[in-house]
């Protein structure tokens, strides 16, 4: 996951034309936890930060806010999509 965030308005039909899967029940693996830890500014290789990886795991397990969907495209990129405003954020 890149630390650079961006939002883009787009047509809802475009979302459904993309190959995406809902990730609410998606299993979280160790590499995803480490990637999110880096996004948060941790160093998963550091013994100090390694003991704090539970924070990254908990963050990945939190539900998305109301009106938002967490989706994963065919390239395993996570897309957050707001069903009211039709905005998506990577």
N, CA, C and O of each residue as an XYZ file, in Angstrom:
360
protein
N       0.849     -1.160      0.000
C       0.000      0.000      0.000
C       0.897      1.226      0.000
O       1.787      1.328      0.845
N       0.702      2.114     -0.876
C       1.499      3.316     -0.978
C       1.088      4.310      0.091
O      -0.088      4.396      0.444
N       2.067      5.077      0.618
C       1.722      6.101      1.601
C       1.078      7.302      0.921
O       0.494      8.160      1.584
N       1.184      7.358     -0.380
C       0.545      8.432     -1.135
C      -0.921      8.064     -1.359
O      -1.231      7.023     -1.937
N      -1.821      8.939     -0.889
C      -3.246      8.681     -1.044
C      -3.795      9.649     -2.083
O      -3.305     10.770     -2.226
N      -4.800      9.211     -2.794
C      -5.474     10.111     -3.700
C      -6.908      9.674     -3.851
O      -7.244      8.497     -3.717
N      -7.742     10.644     -4.131
C      -9.156     10.362     -4.342
C      -9.511     10.758     -5.762
O      -8.882     11.627     -6.365
N     -10.526     10.102     -6.274
C     -10.934     10.388     -7.642
C     -12.416     10.085     -7.757
O     -12.871      9.005     -7.378
N     -13.176     11.057     -8.289
C     -14.573     10.782     -8.544
C     -14.674      9.971     -9.825
O     -13.884     10.160    -10.750
N     -15.636      9.078     -9.879
C     -15.803      8.294    -11.083
C     -17.210      7.744    -11.128
O     -17.915      7.719    -10.119
N     -17.601      7.316    -12.278
C     -18.920      6.750    -12.502
C     -19.026      5.404    -11.796
O     -18.117      4.580    -11.898
N     -20.127      5.173    -11.080
C     -20.314      3.922    -10.356
C     -20.222      2.724    -11.292
O     -19.740      1.666    -10.887
N     -20.667      2.865    -12.517
C     -20.597      1.757    -13.475
C     -19.152      1.338    -13.713
O     -18.866      0.157    -13.911
N     -18.242      2.307    -13.693
C     -16.827      2.002    -13.885
C     -16.353      1.028    -12.807
O     -15.580      0.113    -13.091
N     -16.813      1.224    -11.578
C     -16.427      0.341    -10.487
C     -16.871     -1.084    -10.780
O     -16.102     -2.026    -10.589
N     -18.094     -1.247    -11.237
C     -18.617     -2.577    -11.476
C     -18.016     -3.214    -12.730
O     -18.091     -4.431    -12.898
N     -17.429     -2.417    -13.598
C     -16.745     -2.966    -14.762
C     -15.371     -3.513    -14.383
O     -14.820     -4.360    -15.087
N     -14.815     -3.024    -13.264
C     -13.533     -3.519    -12.799
C     -13.755     -4.854    -12.095
O     -14.814     -5.101    -11.517
N     -12.749     -5.696    -12.154
C     -12.838     -6.964    -11.441
C     -12.432     -6.713     -9.994
O     -11.254     -6.516     -9.695
N     -13.409     -6.721     -9.107
C     -13.137     -6.452     -7.695
C     -13.810     -7.507     -6.831
O     -14.784     -8.141     -7.238
N     -13.278     -7.679     -5.647
C     -13.904     -8.567     -4.685
C     -14.002     -7.823     -3.360
O     -13.095     -7.078     -2.990
N     -15.108     -8.028     -2.646
C     -15.242     -7.431     -1.326
C     -14.221     -8.104     -0.421
O     -14.001     -9.312     -0.518
N     -13.592     -7.322      0.465
C     -12.559     -7.899      1.305
C     -12.966     -7.943      2.768
O     -12.121     -8.162      3.635
N     -14.237     -7.740      3.054
C     -14.662     -7.768      4.442
C     -14.353     -9.110      5.095
O     -14.077     -9.156      6.294
N     -14.393    -10.188      4.345
C     -14.080    -11.501      4.900
C     -12.728    -11.992      4.403
O     -12.399    -13.167      4.565
N     -11.944    -11.111      3.801
C     -10.642    -11.478      3.243
C      -9.665    -11.786      4.369
O      -9.543    -11.001      5.310
N      -8.974    -12.903      4.288
C      -7.987    -13.271      5.309
C      -6.778    -12.359      5.238
O      -6.296    -12.030      4.154
N      -6.300    -11.960      6.384
C      -5.135    -11.070      6.457
C      -3.904    -11.931      6.688
O      -3.859    -12.729      7.624
N      -2.902    -11.764      5.824
C      -1.685    -12.546      5.997
C      -0.551    -11.665      6.535
O      -0.676    -10.442      6.607
N       0.539    -12.303      6.904
C       1.671    -11.618      7.529
C       2.245    -10.510      6.647
O       2.595     -9.443      7.153
N       2.348    -10.741      5.344
C       2.932     -9.716      4.465
C       2.035     -8.482      4.390
O       2.537     -7.363      4.286
N       0.719     -8.669      4.442
C      -0.188     -7.521      4.439
C      -0.067     -6.727      5.731
O      -0.137     -5.498      5.720
N       0.114     -7.428      6.839
C       0.302     -6.745      8.123
C       1.585     -5.929      8.086
O       1.605     -4.777      8.519
N       2.656     -6.522      7.569
C       3.932     -5.812      7.480
C       3.846     -4.619      6.536
O       4.413     -3.563      6.815
N       3.143     -4.780      5.426
C       2.980     -3.677      4.477
C       2.214     -2.530      5.119
O       2.591     -1.368      4.963
N       1.146     -2.844      5.839
C       0.366     -1.800      6.507
C       1.182     -1.160      7.636
O       1.076      0.043      7.874
N       1.986     -1.956      8.322
C       2.860     -1.413      9.367
C       3.823     -0.381      8.771
O       4.044      0.676      9.363
N       4.396     -0.685      7.601
C       5.271      0.290      6.925
C       4.505      1.557      6.570
O       5.014      2.667      6.725
N       3.269      1.380      6.090
C       2.410      2.525      5.768
C       2.221      3.404      7.009
O       2.181      4.630      6.907
N       2.106      2.774      8.170
C       1.922      3.507      9.427
C       3.215      4.113      9.962
O       3.199      4.861     10.939
N       4.333      3.787      9.320
C       5.620      4.348      9.741
C       6.450      3.415     10.611
O       7.462      3.830     11.175
N       6.032      2.163     10.723
C       6.783      1.183     11.504
C       7.837      0.519     10.623
O       7.775      0.567      9.395
N       8.803     -0.099     11.292
C       9.798     -0.922     10.615
C       9.604     -2.354     11.100
O      10.074     -2.706     12.181
N       8.913     -3.193     10.310
C       8.638     -4.558     10.759
C       9.877     -5.396     11.032
O       9.782     -6.427     11.697
N      11.031     -4.982     10.536
C      12.274     -5.717     10.773
C      12.883     -5.349     12.133
O      13.714     -6.090     12.659
N      12.477     -4.223     12.695
C      12.989     -3.768     13.987
C      12.360     -4.588     15.106
O      11.154     -4.833     15.090
N      13.162     -5.014     16.076
C      12.621     -5.813     17.181
C      11.605     -5.006     17.994
O      10.653     -5.574     18.530
N      11.796     -3.712     18.088
C      10.850     -2.868     18.832
C       9.518     -2.805     18.089
O       8.465     -3.058     18.675
N       9.563     -2.467     16.798
C       8.324     -2.370     16.024
C       7.680     -3.736     15.802
O       6.458     -3.828     15.685
N       8.471     -4.777     15.742
C       7.927     -6.128     15.543
C       6.942     -6.469     16.661
O       5.935     -7.137     16.426
N       7.236     -6.008     17.871
C       6.338     -6.238     19.005
C       5.053     -5.418     18.895
O       4.107     -5.657     19.646
N       5.006     -4.462     17.978
C       3.832     -3.601     17.822
C       3.007     -3.925     16.580
O       2.072     -3.196     16.249
N       3.346     -5.009     15.894
C       2.608     -5.370     14.682
C       1.131     -5.653     14.956
O       0.313     -5.611     14.037
N       0.787     -5.937     16.196
C      -0.623     -6.156     16.543
C      -1.449     -4.910     16.232
O      -2.636     -5.014     15.923
N      -0.823     -3.727     16.314
C      -1.529     -2.480     16.009
C      -1.916     -2.450     14.530
O      -3.044     -2.096     14.187
N      -0.978     -2.822     13.658
C      -1.271     -2.858     12.225
C      -2.347     -3.897     11.928
O      -3.256     -3.645     11.138
N      -2.243     -5.059     12.560
C      -3.243     -6.108     12.338
C      -4.623     -5.637     12.774
O      -5.606     -5.848     12.063
N      -4.702     -5.006     13.926
C      -5.988     -4.503     14.416
C      -6.540     -3.444     13.461
O      -7.741     -3.412     13.192
N      -5.670     -2.585     12.955
C      -6.103     -1.563     12.002
C      -6.682     -2.164     10.737
O      -7.667     -1.655     10.203
N      -6.088     -3.233     10.256
C      -6.590     -3.905      9.057
C      -7.922     -4.605      9.308
O      -8.701     -4.818      8.379
N      -8.179     -4.959     10.549
C      -9.399     -5.687     10.879
C     -10.584     -4.776     11.189
O     -11.722     -5.239     11.262
N     -10.324     -3.495     11.370
C     -11.407     -2.562     11.687
C     -12.369     -2.436     10.513
O     -11.935     -2.436      9.362
N     -13.664     -2.329     10.782
C     -14.622     -2.146      9.686
C     -14.480     -0.759      9.071
O     -14.062      0.188      9.736
N     -14.828     -0.655      7.811
C     -14.799      0.646      7.155
C     -16.007      1.450      7.623
O     -17.005      0.866      8.043
N     -15.935      2.781      7.560
C     -17.065      3.614      8.000
C     -18.323      3.372      7.160
O     -18.266      2.787      6.078
N     -19.445      3.831      7.681
C     -20.723      3.715      6.967
C     -20.591      4.322      5.572
O     -19.878      5.308      5.381
N     -21.271      3.736      4.615
C     -21.301      4.173      3.212
C     -20.007      3.908      2.453
O     -19.880      4.324      1.302
N     -19.052      3.234      3.064
C     -17.800      2.889      2.402
C     -17.725      1.385      2.216
O     -18.246      0.621      3.028
N     -17.072      0.967      1.140
C     -16.805     -0.436      0.869
C     -15.308     -0.601      0.651
O     -14.673      0.225     -0.005
N     -14.752     -1.663      1.199
C     -13.365     -2.019      0.928
C     -13.399     -3.100     -0.137
O     -13.996     -4.158      0.062
N     -12.762     -2.835     -1.262
C     -12.751     -3.752     -2.396
C     -11.308     -4.050     -2.777
O     -10.404     -3.271     -2.477
N     -11.104     -5.165     -3.428
C      -9.775     -5.523     -3.913
C      -9.896     -5.809     -5.400
O     -10.745     -6.596     -5.817
N      -9.038     -5.165     -6.213
C      -9.112     -5.393     -7.652
C      -8.283     -6.609     -8.046
O      -7.702     -7.275     -7.189
N      -8.230     -6.894     -9.329
C      -7.538     -8.088     -9.816
C      -6.027     -8.025     -9.594
O      -5.350     -9.049     -9.690
N      -5.487     -6.835     -9.298
C      -4.060     -6.685     -9.009
C      -3.776     -6.656     -7.511
O      -2.666     -6.328     -7.090
N      -4.795     -7.004     -6.698
C      -4.699     -7.008     -5.234
C      -4.522     -5.616     -4.637
O      -4.041     -5.485     -3.511
N      -4.902     -4.579     -5.370
C      -4.910     -3.231     -4.822
C      -6.211     -3.035     -4.058
O      -7.274     -3.444     -4.527
N      -6.139     -2.416     -2.895
C      -7.346     -2.142     -2.114
C      -7.931     -0.818     -2.566
O      -7.222      0.179     -2.698
N      -9.221     -0.822     -2.798
C      -9.970      0.364     -3.204
C     -11.020      0.621     -2.131
O     -11.778     -0.282     -1.778
N     -11.070      1.829     -1.615
C     -12.142      2.221     -0.705
C     -13.114      3.062     -1.514
O     -12.729      4.063     -2.118
N     -14.365      2.655     -1.523
C     -15.374      3.272     -2.381
C     -16.533      3.775     -1.531
O     -17.106      3.023     -0.742
N     -16.877      5.054     -1.697
C     -18.011      5.641     -0.988
C     -19.236      5.540     -1.865
O     -19.274      6.115     -2.953
N     -20.243      4.813     -1.401
C     -21.443      4.550     -2.208
C     -22.333      5.773     -2.338
O     -23.170      5.821     -3.240
N     -22.180      6.772     -1.461
C     -22.999      7.984     -1.573
C     -22.360      9.029     -2.497
O     -23.024      9.589     -3.369
N     -21.071      9.279     -2.296
C     -20.408     10.344     -3.056
C     -19.786      9.846     -4.349
O     -19.365     10.646     -5.185
N     -19.723      8.525     -4.522
C     -19.113      7.908     -5.705
C     -17.617      8.231     -5.826
O     -17.082      8.317     -6.931
N     -16.957      8.409     -4.688
C     -15.530      8.698     -4.651
C     -14.814      7.425     -4.227
O     -15.298      6.682     -3.373
N     -13.654      7.182     -4.833
C     -12.840      6.055     -4.383
C     -11.471      6.567     -3.986
O     -10.971      7.548     -4.538
N     -10.885      5.900     -3.037
C      -9.555      6.243     -2.543
C      -8.723      4.988     -2.546
O      -9.185      3.927     -2.127
N      -7.497      5.102     -3.017
C      -6.578      3.956     -3.008
C      -5.669      4.110     -1.821
O      -4.801      3.268     -1.594
